[in-house]
C-alpha cells in the first residue's frame, strides 16, 4: 500500500509539473519504496525538475520499481549511499543530472545494476562497481565506465548566474571565479524547459584566476515564461551546462479557472488566435476531459455529473501559455 501511495504522489507531481516541482529528501536509511523515508517540499528555485536528495550517513536501497514513479527529468544529489539491487535500471530523462558529492557513493557489482540518462547507460555495476564522491553525469557525459565526469576540477568555476527583466528584454548576467581553457559561452533558451535553441554566444577569458562578469540581452523572447542555460565550451570542444534559470512575466498572461455547475470555465488574458487546449485530469492521472479551442477569450469545458474530488486543469497553447490549476469538484 505504501508503494501505491508513493506512486500516486509522483503522478500528482507529474500532473502539476508545468507549474510546480518538488524536492524529496530522505530522512532515514530504508528502501526507496518506503514512503515514510521521504520528506517532500515544493521546489522554489524555478528549475523544472524533480529533485531527490540522499543526505550523508543514509543508505537507500533501490530496485526496478523506481521506474514506476515517473521521475522523468530529475536532479539527484547523493551525499549518502545508493545501493542498487540486481536487475535494476534507473531510467532518467535526457535533461537529468546525477551528482555524487563528498562521501556519497553508488554501490553495485554486476551488469544488471544500471543508471541511464536519456537511454544512455551512465553507471554499470560490473564496470563502475563502487563509485564515490566528486562525480557528475548528464546527457553530455559519456557511456559507462566513462558515464560520470569528475567535479573536482572544473574548467569554469561559476559564482553566480541570474536573469532580470527590463523594458522588453531579458538580461542575463553571470560571474566566474576562475577559468581554464574556456573558449566561449553559448546562451540557450527554452519555453518549456525541455527543447532548447542557441540564441547567441559570449567569448570567454580562456584562462583567468580573477572574478569575471559576463552579460547577454535577449530581446526576442516571445513567451511570458522563459528558461535559460549556459553551454560552456572549452578550447578542445568539450562542454558543460550551467544550472537552468527561469524568468516569468507579469500576471497578465495568467488565465482564471473556476467551476460553474458541471462546466469548467477558463478566462484568458488575451483572445487566443491558435489552438488552446484545456485538459482535465484526476489526481491519479486519469483523463476526464480535453478540448481544443481555436478562438475566443472565455472557454467552457463540460465534465461528467458524477465527477468529484480534486482535479487538475491544464491550459496550454504550446507557446506562451502553460498553466495548471487545482480545483475541488
Phi, psi and omega in degrees: 000324179298319181295319178299319181294319179295319177300319180298320179299316180292327177293319178296319177301316180295322182294332181255015189297337182289342184235340187209135176235164190233157174248126178250118182243125179292140180244359177197169175279128182188193176273147178306327184285354182277106184299329183290349182280341190255131166264129183247135178217150177293134177279124186250011183262004176083357179282123186278061180212150169288139179243134178237128181237128174246105185294164179299143177088353180253148177239127178245123176268130185233135175240185188294346178295345179303331182287346176288344184277349178062052181299325180060223176284119186220157171247120178245121180246120188247108173259334179262218184241131172252109181263110183271120180283151181305151181064040179234127173234108179281112184261116180245154180292167186293340180262015184282159176227129177238115184238133175254120184243151174054235181273006179299150181202152171253133179243136178196171183212352182217172188279009174261004179250108188220155170234126181239142174238119182060031178085359180256129182287119179260331178228130176230119184304329181284340182253319185268337179051239177265120182248117187248142176009148177085031181225151179217143177233136175221183178294340183268350177277175190278202180254143179312135011272015178247028183285334177254145175242153183290141175256004184287327177231107181256144180297331179225128175263103185274120178278317183203157177209115186224154178236134174229160181246137175212134184053241182245029181222156175256129184252122179259137176220132176221153183230131176253146177271329178202157180218140177231116179053040181273112182280301181198166173252128173261126181268126182239144183235147177216148176258351180232001180080002183237311180267123187243149175221146179281134181240004178157176180216157179228129182293136178274178182270359184070282178229131182203144176241013180237160179298131179232130181258142178230148177223153177206137180245130177255109182260001188241014178293135186248011180230159180286330178245125185226141176251143178227150171211161179249133174255108182271123184245127180270179187291346177262001179094354176288154183212157174223160180252147173280177170294159179271135177243144183236140174227138181240150179279198180284173181286004183296337181265359183280135179274150174265132183232131179203171185248134173228117185055239179252029180235137173267125182254138178233124177250114182275151177290328180229153178293128180283138178246355177231178181300122170247122185254128176251124181237135179243124181237145169285165183299334178277358179099358180289137179283126177262314181199154175209138180210141177257137180240134183263343178201175178101165180244332178251114185251149182225132180226119182278143175237164183293149182300328185268011178281120180223169178093203182271132174230157178244125181252118179252131177239123181214147171245011180059024180217281183260336187244126174207097189226139177237133181233138177266129178237151173252117182263000000 
